[in-house]
Amino acid sequence: MKKFKLNIKRISANELSDRMLLINLYFTQLLSIVIGLIVLFFQHQNIIDLLALPPNVSFLYWGAGLAAAVLVVDIVLSRWIPEEAADDGGINELIFKNRSVWHIAVISFVVALCEEILFRGAVQHAFGPYWTSILFAAIHVRYLRHWIPTGLVFSISYAMGWVYIQTGSLWTPIIAHFLIDLVMGLIIRFRRES
């Protein structure tokens, strides 16, 4: 009988090719939505009902308002926090620096949709916004090196859970998540050009 030996080598983000980085990004989002859908199934939640658009547009204002607040706080904090204290290992830079605007929008939407279905739709339904935010911060492992980005990710997640409760629409945190990722991706993209 042959022995199966698995070699696991830790590599840095800079060692990944652009293709492998995108494969990893989209694979993790596929995994997020599959896990989310499985959890929703066992919770007896209907994904169609969960993603139904509300009759009024107030969810848009809540989502856009939360995104604007997060972006203002992030921009203000970036003025005072040393860059190394907010370092994510360069992942966001690698993901967004050479993307076209349409691809940044696609990535932002895919990430927002998949992660919010899993975290706000499924996990928060079972554990509430606090524990969901702890898990959300933990899976964003690249931020765990420093307490400031970890605290920000936790706070943003908690705020998304709160607006989801307030509006009753999963589209509210999806819109907020999308706008935050889109604007930050565009800042990274165009900061590089200048």
N, C-alpha and C positions, 0 to 999 in steps of 0.2 A: 504494500500500500504506500502510495506516495504521500509525503507530507506536504501540506499546503502552507506556504510561508508568505505572509503579507508584509511587505516593506512599506512602512508609512514614514514619509519624510516631510518634515515641516518646512514649508517654503514661505517666503515673504510675498506680498502682493506684487512687488516689483519684478519678481521672477515669472509671473504669469504673463502669457501672451494676451493680447487684446481679445483674441477669439476665446481663449480659455476663461478669461474674466467674464465675458458675456455669457458663455455657457454656464458658468457657475452661478451668475446672477439669475438667469432665467430658470435654471434648474431649482434653485432655492425657492423661487417664487412659485414654481409648479408644485414643489413639495408643500409649501405653505397652504396653497389652495386645496390640494388633495387632503391634507390633514384637516383643514377647516371644514371641508365638505363631509368628511367622515364623522367628525365630531358633531356637526349639525344634524346629520342623519340619526345618530344615536341620541341626540337631544330632542328628536322629533320636530325639528325646525324645518320650515320650507324655505329653500334658498330664493325661490321666486317671490315669496312674501317678504323676505328679508331685504331684497333688492328693489322692491316696489317703490316707485317715486311717490312722495307724499302729495296731497292735493294742493298745498300752497308752496310758495317758493322760499319760505323763511329758512329752510334748511340750507339754502345757498348762502344766505347772509351769515348764518352761524358758522358755516365752514370757512367762508372767505374771511370773516372777522377773526376767527381763531388763527388762520394762517397768517394774516397780517400782524396779529399780536406776536406770534412766535417769531416771525421774520424780523420785526422791530427789536425784540429782545435779543435775538441772535446777533443782529448787526451792532447793537449797542454793546453787548458783552464782548464781541470780537475786537472792539476798540481798546478794552482794558485787560483782556486775558491774553497772556503770552501764547503765541501760536503753538508751542510745544505742549501746552496744557490742554489744548483742544484737538490735538492730533488724533486722527482715526487710523493712522498707519498708511495714509495716502490712498486709501481705497476710493473715496469719493472723487479725488483728483483723477485717478486712473479711469474711473468709470465715465466721468463727464468731460474731461479736458478735450478730447478730440471728436466728440459726438456732434452730429448735426442737431439743429434745434428740434426737428421732428422726432429724432431718435431719443432725445432727452425727454420730450413729452411722452413718448411711448413707454419708456422705462419708468417714468414717474407714475403714469397711470397704472401700469401692470403691478408695480410695487404697492401702490396705494390700495388697489382693489384686492389683491391677494392677501396682503397683511391685515387689512381691516376686516375681511371676511373671517380670517382665522382669529384675530385678537378681539375685535369688538363684537363680531357676530357670534363666534363660538365660545371662546375662552371667557370673555366678560360675562356672557350669559350664565356661565357656571360659577365663576369666582368673584365677580364684581370688578370695578375699575382699579382698585388698589393692587390686588395680586396680579391682575392682567398686566398692569404697568411694570411690575417687578419682572415678570416673565419677558415682556417686550424689551425692557432695558437689557436683560440678560442675553437675549438672542442677538442683540446688536453688540456683539462681543468686541468689535473693533473699538468701541468707545470705553470699554471697561478699564483701560489703562489709567485713565484720569477720572477723578470724581466729578469734575465740572460737566463734561459731556454726558457722563452717566446720569447725573442729576437732571440735565436738560432733557435727555431722552425719556426718563421716567416722568418728568413733569409734563412734557408734550403728550405722552401717551395717556396720562391721567386726564389731561384737559380734553383729549379726543374722546375718552370714555365718558366724561361729564357731558360734553355736547351731544353725544349719542343718546344719553339718558334724557337730556332736556328736549331734544327734537323727536326722538323715537325713530329717526331715520338713519340707517347705516350710511347713506349718501353724505351725511354731514361730515363724519370723520374721513370718509374717502376723499371728499373735495378738499378738506384741510390738508390731509396727507399729500395729495397730489400737488396742490399749490406750493406747499413748503418744499417738496422735493424738486419741483419744476423750477422755482425761482432760485433755489440754492444751486441746482445743476447749471442753470444759465449764468449765474454769477461766476461759478468755477470756469465754465466754458469761455466766457468773454473776458474774464480777468486774465486768462492765459494769453488771449490775443493782444491785449494792451500791454 
